[in-house]
Amino acid sequence: MPHLPKVPSPKSAVTRSIYLGTFAAIAVLATLSVFIYRSAVDDAVAQHSAQQLATVRTAAVGVQGEIQAITARLRQFQSLPSVQNLDVAFLSQRVEAAFGDNASGLINLILRADPKGHLYYWNPKGELLGAGDSQYYDAEIFAWASNRANASQVRIIHGWANAAPSQRAIAMPVWRTAPSAENRTPSNDFSGVLALVVDINRFVEVYLGPAMHDLSDARLVVGLATPEFGVRMGPGGEGVAPAPADAHDHAERQGTTILDDAEGRRLHAWAKLDAADETWLVASSARYSLVAGQIRRSAMGQLALTAMLLVALPVAGWLIARRERQVQLEQRRLERRLAESQKMEAIGKLAGGVAHDFNNMLTAILGYASMIEEDAPPKSAIRDQALQIHRAAENAASLTQKLLAFSRKQVLHSDPVDFRSMLGNLLGLVRGAIGANITVSTQIGEKLWPILADPVQLEQSMFNLAINARDAMPNGGTLQISARNAPRPEGERRPDADVKPGDYVQVTVTDTGSGMDEATRTRMFEPFFTTKAPGKGTGLGLSTVYGFVSQCGGYIEVMSTPGQGTSIELLLPRAQTAAITPTPAPQVEAPSSGLKETVLLAEDEEGVRQLAIESLERRGYRVLAAASGEEALKLSSAYEGTIHLLLTDVVMPGIKGPELADRMRAMRPGIRVLLMSGYAADVVTPGDLTNAVLLSKPFAPSALVTAVRASLDVPLSSSPASQG
């Protein structure tokens, strides 16, 4: 019987079709996977390059800001007569006062060389380590320093005897130009070189170490290079190590590239910075194979999963992609927050330092202008000129106060504040300032908690926000101020800062103005940044709000859309006690002459000291003046009469004002204390203000006399010194 050919069963044909369809689907998906893989590698490389550039750019801004701050301190220290005259007996104390707060450890030594190259050097604590027994004389350096045209120049010096390769000296010439009590007519001649010795290794640890720690990335190597020497850190937990200088000859100020040399293929980012007369470079690199390898492993896993389970692959891929996207967004958010924090901190240091120095200068300017105005005949040209100086000094004083507010260096008097009552008193002033074409509405929640803040600064902040809203609505609109209780028992995650758990009062100021784009919103709290025309604003209104809110422990968030208005939200800490209704301060009459109460004055700035002496002696006070806390203690011990008041600066070389006050109270129970300072946030504690009054610089003679009189009129039974 012949064999008939087998006819394929329908089941076998369907199976083959499924197999063919499966293989075709796998082929299509494999092709797509290759394409996706390549795109993912490119995206990963671009993303990682952008992250590296952000890291090195942030570090470069920090290092350059630190170099500028150190240079400013060097210039200020060089202007001291004891430095210019090389008074070694006094310099240890001056060094400790100027550089003792070296918390980051960036300054290693303070070096002073006389014209013959004899070296005197101290550590930041003021300990004398070299008293001229060693000598270093570089003809080129001393020729540069002894040229009068270079008297104010600063340069980087390296390679001196016994110096480590990573050490650099920020140096400037010393010319004797400052008068002193011993030498009122300086000789104005060359007196050597002054330098602050820093270590590049420490700059890397301070400004690049946090990046390595935060990223926890074994692929990353970071470094800092000068024209002759470099330092690197990484990968992983490896510490700092020497490295070549700018080996890749970067022409641009910043950028990214892919290197392919003896060390392999690497992603590379760099940013340059100016350090005195040199250009330094911050750079980072990561192995390309490791960056691409992460995506390769993920893509191969997806391909294998596709072959096993075609239906589950899209779902799994979508879940993985969403997770990766969340991780990337979180990492970018943390990087933006770190970069913004470092930028604002660097600007804050600079602003606070400038404000402190200006306050001392403005005190003398404002005071003597007031005296000239008081002594000049009525309607005379001299009186009018003094009045103009007085007004200009007051405007400058207002500017420095705003700088201190932004840098969070002002002294806040935090009290429980009833926001509902405060806003009610403020609305009349706000409506008058913003104009009739803007409608003001308020919405205050029931049983609103009291706010723990400085009431004066809170009022000023609300007024600044209202003025900012007015400028955004030139054709009129609506301004709404609302407040409600906002408990955050578990805190809150935000793009700029995470809110700590606690109870807050949320104050929101909303306008219907022009709004802001993202570029403007990210810069709106920077000092002197403004979108107004020149001469129409200082750019300090919102920066003072930012500084105040941050200093009192609150948070600020901005939501804005171009053409749809802006909403600024303040989260301010809740006070645990009820608000206290303020009582008006009693009017203090200026004392008549001949009272002869004795005031012990301690002030290291000569201009301020002479102003205070003349102002008080005009009013009949007997003044014992000292240029330091130590001198004040000696005067007190030698003086047999009664000292009624201690008037002392807060920040002085040697003994600080609060410590001097405590020692004077022990020596003379019942003595009153009046502190004065233009920059006291880091020194004055709440306990110091409980036992004394703080007079902020700059001040006019009348304000000084009024504060002295008010302190003296406090009854002994209620004065802090008489208690206990």
C-alpha positions in Angstrom: 0.0 0.0 0.0 1.6 3.3 -1.0 2.3 5.9 1.7 0.3 9.1 1.3 2.0 12.5 2.0 1.3 13.9 5.4 -0.9 17.0 5.4 0.1 19.6 8.1 -2.4 19.9 10.8 -3.9 23.3 11.5 -2.4 23.3 14.9 1.2 23.0 13.5 0.6 25.8 11.0 -0.7 28.1 13.8 2.3 27.2 16.0 4.7 28.0 13.2 2.9 31.3 12.6 3.2 32.1 16.3 6.9 31.3 16.2 7.5 33.3 13.1 5.5 36.2 14.6 7.4 35.9 17.8 10.8 35.8 16.0 9.7 38.8 13.9 8.6 40.7 17.0 11.9 39.8 18.7 13.8 41.0 15.7 11.9 44.3 15.6 12.3 44.8 19.3 15.9 43.9 19.1 16.5 46.5 16.5 14.5 49.0 18.5 16.5 48.0 21.6 19.8 48.7 19.8 18.5 52.1 18.8 17.2 52.8 22.3 20.5 51.6 23.8 22.5 53.9 21.6 20.2 56.9 22.4 20.3 56.0 26.1 24.1 56.0 26.1 24.2 59.4 24.3 21.6 60.8 26.8 23.6 59.4 29.7 26.8 60.9 28.5 25.1 64.3 27.9 23.5 64.2 31.3 26.6 63.1 33.2 28.6 65.8 31.3 26.1 68.4 32.4 26.3 67.2 36.0 30.1 67.3 36.0 30.0 70.8 34.5 27.6 72.0 37.2 29.8 70.5 39.9 33.1 72.1 38.7 31.4 75.4 38.0 29.9 75.6 41.5 33.3 74.7 43.0 35.1 77.3 40.8 32.7 80.0 42.1 33.3 78.9 45.7 37.1 78.9 45.3 37.2 82.2 43.5 34.9 83.8 46.2 37.1 82.4 49.0 40.3 83.8 47.3 38.6 87.2 47.0 37.5 87.1 50.6 41.1 86.1 51.8 42.5 88.9 49.6 40.2 91.4 51.2 41.2 90.3 54.7 44.9 90.6 53.6 44.4 94.2 52.4 42.6 95.1 55.6 45.3 93.5 57.8 48.1 95.2 55.7 46.6 98.7 56.5 47.3 98.3 60.3 50.2 100.5 61.6 51.6 97.6 63.6 51.8 95.5 60.4 53.4 98.2 58.4 56.0 99.0 61.1 56.6 95.3 61.9 55.8 95.7 65.6 56.4 92.1 66.4 55.3 92.5 70.1 51.8 93.5 69.0 51.3 91.4 65.9 50.4 88.1 67.6 47.3 89.8 69.1 46.5 91.4 65.7 46.9 88.1 63.9 44.6 86.3 66.2 42.0 89.0 65.9 42.1 89.0 62.2 42.5 85.3 61.3 41.6 83.4 64.5 38.2 82.4 63.1 39.9 80.2 60.4 37.1 77.6 60.7 37.7 76.0 57.3 41.5 75.8 57.8 42.3 77.4 54.4 44.9 79.8 55.9 48.0 78.0 57.1 50.4 80.8 57.9 50.5 84.6 58.1 54.0 85.7 56.7 55.7 89.0 57.1 59.1 89.6 55.4 61.2 92.8 56.1 62.9 94.5 53.1 66.0 92.2 53.6 64.0 89.0 53.4 64.0 88.1 57.2 60.8 86.1 57.8 58.4 86.4 60.6 55.4 84.1 60.6 52.4 83.1 62.7 49.7 80.5 62.7 46.1 81.9 62.6 45.9 81.6 66.4 48.6 84.2 66.7 51.4 81.9 67.8 54.8 83.3 66.6 56.5 80.5 64.7 59.4 82.4 63.2 61.0 85.6 64.5 63.3 86.7 61.7 65.8 83.9 62.2 65.2 82.6 58.6 65.6 84.5 55.4 64.1 84.2 51.9 65.0 86.9 49.3 63.8 86.5 45.7 65.1 89.4 43.7 62.2 89.4 41.2 59.6 89.3 44.0 61.2 92.1 46.0 61.8 94.2 42.9 58.1 93.9 42.2 57.1 94.7 45.7 59.4 97.7 46.1 58.0 99.3 43.0 55.6 102.0 44.3 53.3 101.4 41.3 52.6 97.9 42.7 51.7 99.0 46.2 48.1 97.9 46.0 48.7 94.8 43.8 48.3 91.2 44.9 50.0 88.2 43.4 50.4 84.4 43.9 53.9 83.2 45.1 55.1 79.6 45.1 58.3 77.7 45.3 60.0 79.5 48.3 62.4 77.6 50.6 60.8 74.7 52.6 57.4 75.3 51.0 55.3 72.3 50.1 54.5 71.9 46.4 50.8 72.4 47.2 51.3 75.7 49.2 50.7 79.1 47.7 51.2 82.5 49.2 48.8 85.3 48.5 51.1 88.3 48.8 51.2 92.0 48.5 53.8 94.8 49.2 53.9 96.6 52.5 54.5 100.4 52.5 54.4 102.5 55.7 51.5 104.8 55.0 49.3 104.5 58.1 49.8 106.9 60.9 49.8 105.6 64.5 50.1 107.0 68.0 53.8 106.5 68.0 54.4 107.6 64.4 51.8 110.3 63.3 53.8 111.0 60.2 54.6 107.7 58.4 57.7 107.6 56.3 55.8 106.2 53.2 58.7 103.9 52.4 58.9 100.2 51.4 58.7 97.9 54.4 58.7 94.4 52.9 56.0 91.8 52.0 52.9 90.5 53.7 51.4 87.1 52.6 48.8 84.6 53.6 49.9 81.0 53.0 47.1 78.6 51.8 47.2 75.0 50.7 45.6 73.9 47.5 45.0 70.4 49.0 42.6 72.1 51.6 40.7 74.0 48.9 40.1 70.6 47.1 38.9 69.0 50.4 36.6 72.0 51.2 35.1 72.7 47.8 35.3 69.4 45.9 35.2 66.9 48.8 31.4 67.6 49.4 30.7 66.9 45.8 32.5 63.5 46.0 30.6 62.7 49.2 27.1 63.8 47.9 27.4 62.0 44.5 28.9 58.8 46.1 30.3 58.1 42.7 33.2 55.7 42.2 33.5 56.9 38.6 34.3 60.5 39.3 37.8 62.1 39.7 37.9 65.9 40.5 40.9 68.2 40.7 42.2 71.8 41.1 45.1 73.0 39.0 47.3 76.1 39.0 49.7 77.0 36.2 52.4 74.9 37.7 50.8 72.3 40.0 47.6 70.3 40.4 45.7 68.2 43.0 43.2 65.5 42.3 40.7 63.6 44.5 39.1 60.3 43.8 37.9 58.0 42.4 35.7 56.8 45.3 37.2 57.3 48.7 40.7 58.1 47.6 42.1 61.3 49.2 44.0 64.2 47.6 47.1 63.5 45.5 49.4 65.5 43.3 48.5 65.8 39.6 49.8 67.6 36.5 48.8 71.2 35.9 46.5 72.0 33.0 47.6 69.1 30.9 44.9 69.5 28.2 45.5 73.3 27.5 41.9 74.4 27.9 41.3 77.5 25.9 37.7 78.2 26.9 36.7 79.4 30.4 34.4 76.3 30.9 33.1 73.3 28.9 32.8 69.6 28.5 34.5 67.1 26.2 35.4 63.4 25.7 39.1 62.7 26.2 40.8 59.6 24.6 44.4 59.2 25.6 46.8 57.0 27.6 44.4 57.0 30.6 41.5 55.7 28.5 38.3 57.3 27.2 36.8 59.7 29.7 34.0 62.3 30.1 35.7 65.6 31.1 34.4 68.9 32.4 36.3 72.1 33.5 35.8 75.6 34.7 38.4 78.3 35.1 38.6 80.9 37.9 40.7 84.0 38.7 43.0 83.8 41.7 44.8 87.1 42.1 47.2 87.3 39.1 46.8 83.6 38.1 44.1 81.6 36.4 43.3 78.3 38.2 41.2 75.5 36.8 38.7 73.1 38.4 38.1 69.9 36.5 36.5 66.5 36.7 36.5 63.3 34.7 34.7 59.9 34.6 35.5 56.8 32.7 33.3 56.6 29.6 33.1 52.8 29.7 31.6 52.9 33.2 29.1 55.5 32.3 28.0 53.7 29.2 28.2 50.3 31.0 25.3 51.2 33.3 23.0 51.8 30.3 24.4 48.8 28.5 23.6 46.4 31.4 20.1 47.9 31.6 19.5 47.6 27.9 20.7 43.9 27.8 18.5 43.1 30.7 15.5 44.7 28.8 16.4 42.7 25.7 16.5 39.4 27.6 13.2 40.2 29.3 11.7 40.9 25.8 12.7 37.5 24.5 11.1 35.7 27.5 8.0 37.8 28.1 6.9 40.1 25.2 3.8 41.2 26.9 5.5 42.2 30.2 8.3 44.1 28.6 6.5 47.3 27.8 5.1 47.5 31.3 8.5 46.7 32.9 10.3 49.1 30.7 7.8 51.8 31.5 8.2 51.2 35.3 12.0 51.2 35.0 12.0 54.3 32.9 9.8 56.1 35.4 12.0 55.1 38.3 15.1 56.2 36.5 13.5 59.5 35.6 12.6 60.1 39.3 16.1 59.3 40.4 17.5 61.7 37.8 15.1 64.4 38.7 16.0 64.0 42.4 19.7 64.1 41.7 19.3 67.2 39.5 17.2 68.8 42.3 19.9 68.2 44.9 22.6 69.5 42.5 20.6 72.7 41.9 20.0 73.1 45.6 23.7 72.7 46.4 24.8 75.1 43.7 22.2 77.7 44.8 23.2 77.3 48.4 26.9 77.7 47.7 26.3 80.8 45.5 24.0 82.5 48.0 26.4 81.7 50.9 29.4 83.1 48.9 27.5 86.3 48.1 26.3 86.5 51.7 29.9 86.4 53.1 31.0 89.1 50.7 27.9 91.3 51.5 28.3 90.9 55.3 32.0 91.7 55.2 31.5 94.9 53.2 28.6 96.0 55.4 30.7 95.5 58.6 33.6 97.6 57.4 31.3 100.4 56.0 29.4 100.7 59.3 32.5 101.7 61.2 33.3 104.3 58.5 29.8 105.6 58.3 29.6 106.0 62.1 32.4 108.6 62.0 31.1 110.2 58.9 27.5 110.5 60.2 28.7 111.6 63.7 31.0 114.4 62.6 28.5 115.6 60.0 26.0 115.9 62.8 28.4 117.8 64.9 29.3 120.2 62.1 25.6 120.7 61.4 25.0 121.4 65.1 27.9 123.9 65.4 27.5 125.7 62.2 25.5 129.0 62.1 21.9 128.7 61.0 21.3 129.0 57.2 25.1 128.9 56.5 26.6 127.1 53.6 28.6 124.9 55.9 25.4 123.8 57.7 23.7 122.9 54.3 26.8 121.0 53.2 26.9 119.1 56.5 23.2 118.3 56.1 23.9 116.8 52.6 26.7 114.7 54.0 24.4 113.6 56.8 21.7 112.5 54.4 24.1 110.7 52.1 25.5 108.8 55.2 22.0 107.8 56.3 21.3 106.4 52.8 24.5 104.5 52.9 23.7 103.2 56.4 20.3 101.9 55.1 22.1 100.1 52.3 24.5 98.4 54.7 21.6 97.3 56.9 20.0 95.6 53.8 23.3 93.9 53.1 23.5 92.6 56.6 19.9 91.4 56.4 20.6 89.4 53.2 23.8 87.9 54.7 21.9 86.9 57.8 24.3 88.8 60.1 21.9 91.3 61.6 20.9 90.9 65.2 17.2 89.9 65.4 15.0 90.6 68.4 12.6 87.7 68.0 9.3 88.0 69.9 5.8 86.5 69.5 4.0 88.6 66.9 0.3 88.9 66.3 0.2 89.0 62.5 -3.4 90.0 62.3 -2.8 93.0 64.5 0.4 93.9 62.8 -1.1 93.7 59.3 -4.0 95.9 60.4 -1.6 98.6 61.4 0.4 98.2 58.3 -2.4 98.2 55.7 -2.8 102.0 55.7 0.9 102.5 54.9 0.7 99.8 52.2 -2.3 101.3 50.5 -0.8 104.7 50.5 2.5 103.4 48.9 1.1 101.2 46.1 -1.6 103.6 44.8 -5.4 103.7 44.4 -5.4 101.7 41.2 -4.4 98.5 43.1 -7.0 96.7 45.2 -5.7 95.3 48.5 -7.5 92.4 50.1 -6.6 90.2 53.1 -7.6 86.8 54.2 -6.6 85.8 57.8 -7.3 82.3 59.1 -9.2 81.8 62.4 -7.2 81.4 65.6 -4.0 82.3 63.8 -0.9 81.3 65.8 1.6 84.0 66.8 4.8 84.2 64.8 8.2 84.0 66.3 10.1 86.8 64.5 11.6 90.2 64.8 8.4 92.4 64.5 10.3 95.3 62.8 11.9 93.1 60.2 8.6 91.3 59.6 6.8 94.6 58.9 9.6 95.7 56.6 9.5 92.4 54.7 5.7 92.6 54.2 6.2 96.2 53.0 9.0 95.2 50.6 6.8 92.4 49.1 3.9 94.9 48.6 6.2 97.4 46.8 7.5 94.5 44.6 4.0 93.6 43.7 3.1 97.2 42.9 6.0 97.4 40.5 4.7 94.3 38.7 1.3 96.0 38.2 1.9 99.3 36.5 -1.7 99.4 35.2 -3.3 98.3 38.4 -4.5 95.0 39.7 -5.1 93.1 42.9 -2.8 92.4 45.8 -3.9 89.7 48.3 -2.3 89.0 51.6 -3.4 85.8 53.3 -2.2 84.0 56.4 -3.1 80.6 57.9 -1.8 78.0 60.3 0.4 75.5 58.5 1.5 72.5 60.7 4.2 70.4 59.1 4.5 67.4 61.5 6.6 65.4 59.0 8.2 68.3 57.2 8.0 68.9 53.5 10.2 68.3 50.5 10.8 71.3 48.3 13.0 71.9 45.3 15.1 74.6 47.1 15.1 73.4 50.7 13.4 70.7 52.8 11.1 72.1 55.5 11.9 70.8 58.9 9.0 69.2 60.9 7.2 71.7 63.1 4.4 74.3 63.3 4.5 77.3 61.0 2.3 80.2 59.9 2.0 80.5 56.1 1.9 84.1 54.9 1.2 84.4 51.1 1.5 87.6 49.1 -0.2 87.3 45.6 -0.4 89.8 42.8 -2.0 89.8 39.3 1.0 91.5 37.7 3.3 90.6 34.8 4.8 87.5 36.5 8.3 86.2 35.9 10.1 83.7 33.7 12.3 80.9 35.2 15.5 82.8 34.6 14.3 85.8 36.6 12.7 83.7 39.3 16.0 81.9 40.0 17.9 85.2 40.5 15.2 87.3 42.2 16.8 87.1 45.7 20.3 88.0 44.7 21.5 91.4 46.0 21.4 94.2 43.5 19.6 92.1 40.9 16.6 94.0 39.5 14.6 94.1 36.3 13.8 97.8 36.8 15.4 100.6 34.7 18.6 102.1 36.0 18.0 104.4 39.0 14.6 103.0 39.7 15.6 100.5 42.4 18.6 99.1 44.3 17.7 95.4 43.9 17.9 94.8 47.7 14.2 94.7 48.7 13.6 91.0 48.0 17.1 90.0 49.1 16.5 91.4 52.6 13.2 89.4 52.8 15.2 86.3 51.9 17.8 86.9 54.5 15.3 87.7 57.2 13.1 84.6 56.6 16.2 82.4 56.5 17.7 83.9 59.7 14.5 83.5 61.7 14.2 79.8 60.7 11.6 80.1 58.0 11.3 79.2 54.4 10.3 81.1 51.2 8.8 79.8 48.0 7.9 81.6 44.8 5.3 80.6 42.2 5.1 82.7 39.1 3.9 82.5 35.4 4.6 85.2 32.8 1.4 87.2 32.3 -0.5 85.5 35.2 1.1 87.1 38.3 3.3 86.0 41.2 2.6 84.3 44.6 5.3 84.5 47.3 4.8 82.1 50.2 6.6 82.6 53.6 6.6 79.8 56.1 7.4 81.4 59.5 7.9 79.5 62.8 5.2 79.5 65.3 5.8 81.1 68.7 5.0 79.0 71.7 3.8 81.9 73.8 1.1 84.5 73.1 2.0 87.8 71.4 2.7 90.7 73.7 1.2 94.1 72.9 4.2 96.5 72.7 4.3 99.5 75.0 5.6 102.8 73.6 9.1 103.5 74.7 9.5 106.5 77.1 10.9 109.7 75.7 14.5 110.3 76.9 15.4 113.9 77.4 19.0 114.9 76.5 20.9 115.4 79.7 22.0 118.9 80.7 25.7 119.7 81.1 27.5 119.1 84.4 26.1 115.7 85.2 29.6 114.3 85.4 28.6 110.7 85.3 31.5 108.5 84.3 31.5 106.3 81.2 34.2 103.7 80.4 34.5 103.6 76.6 36.2 100.6 74.9 36.4 100.9 71.1 39.3 99.8 68.8 38.4 102.0 65.8 40.0 105.4 66.4 37.5 107.4 64.4 34.5 105.9 66.3 36.3 106.2 69.6 37.0 109.9 69.1 33.5 110.6 68.0 32.0 108.9 71.1 34.4 110.8 73.4 33.5 114.2 71.9 29.7 113.4 71.8 29.6 112.4 75.4 31.9 115.1 76.8 29.7 117.7 75.0 26.8 116.4 77.2 28.8 116.6 80.4 29.9 113.0 80.8 33.3 112.1 82.1 34.8 109.6 79.6 37.6 107.1 80.2 38.6 105.9 76.8 40.4 102.6 75.9 41.4 101.1 72.6 40.9 97.5 73.7 39.3 95.3 76.4 42.6 94.8 78.2 43.2 98.6 78.4 39.6 99.1 79.7 40.2 96.7 82.5 43.4 98.5 83.5 41.6 101.9 83.5 38.9 100.4 85.7 41.4 99.0 88.2 43.3 102.3 88.4 40.2 104.6 88.6 39.0 105.1 92.2 35.7 106.8 91.5 32.4 105.4 90.3 32.1 104.1 86.8 28.4 104.3 85.9 28.3 102.8 82.4 30.5 100.6 80.2 30.1 101.5 76.5 32.0 98.9 74.5 32.3 97.7 71.0 31.4 94.0 70.5 34.2 92.9 68.2 37.6 94.0 69.3 41.1 92.4 69.2 41.7 90.3 72.3 38.8 90.5 74.8 35.5 90.8 73.1 32.7 93.2 74.3 30.4 90.6 76.0 33.4 89.1 77.9 34.5 92.6 78.9 31.0 93.3 80.2 31.0 90.1 82.4 34.4 90.9 83.9 33.4 94.5 84.6 30.2 93.4 86.4 32.3 91.2 88.6 34.7 94.1 89.4 32.0 96.7 89.7 28.5 95.3 90.6 25.8 97.6 89.5 27.5 99.0 86.4 25.3 99.4 83.4 26.4 98.0 80.0 25.7 99.4 76.5 27.1 97.3 73.5 27.7 98.8 70.1 28.5 97.0 66.8 27.9 97.0 63.1 28.2 93.3 62.8 27.4 91.3 65.9 25.3 88.3 64.8 28.3 85.8 65.3 29.3 87.2 68.7 26.3 88.4 70.6 24.1 85.7 72.2 20.5 86.1 73.4 22.0 86.0 76.9 24.2 89.0 76.2 21.2 91.0 75.0 19.3 90.1 78.2 22.0 91.7 80.3 22.7 94.7 78.0 21.4 96.9 75.2 22.8 96.8 71.7 23.3 100.0 69.8 23.8 99.3 66.1 26.4 101.2 64.0 26.3 103.6 62.3 24.7 106.0 64.8 24.5 109.8 65.1 25.8 111.5 68.3 22.2 112.2 69.4 21.4 108.5 69.2 24.5 107.6 71.2 23.7 110.2 73.9 20.0 109.0 74.0 21.1 105.3 74.4 23.6 106.2 77.1 21.0 108.2 79.0 18.4 105.4 78.7 20.9 102.8 80.0 21.9 105.0 82.9 18.3 105.7 83.9 17.5 102.0 84.3 16.9 101.5 88.1 19.6 99.4 89.8 17.0 97.0 91.1 16.0 96.0 87.6 19.4 96.2 85.9 20.9 92.9 85.1 24.2 93.8 86.8 22.5 94.4 90.1 20.6 91.1 90.2 22.3 88.3 92.0 
